[in-house]
Amino acid sequence: MLTAAQLSTVVNEVLADAPPRIVLDLGGVTFCDSQGLGTLVVLSRKASHAQCLLVLSNVGDFLLRVLDITGLRSALMIRNETAP
């Protein structure tokens, strides 16, 4: 389990290498508060400024609902793969 601060530290370290894309697998996320949401937005902006795409994958129904309610779903890149 990562806290918002730990996630921010890891993503900032990865951004230092200037990758074209960072994919965050959120499949195990069962809780996300305002600090977590804010962290995702800030990291997405930082990635964008670094010409990197931050992609959220395996976003569960709970988190999708939270993102819809807060209006943040459209501000973040979400790529959930569907089974064939």
Secondary structure, DSSP 8 states (H G I E B T S, - for coil): ---HHHHHHHHHHHHTT--SEEEEE-TT-----HHHHHHHHHHHHHHHHTT-EEEEES--HHHHHHHHHHT-GGGSEEE-----
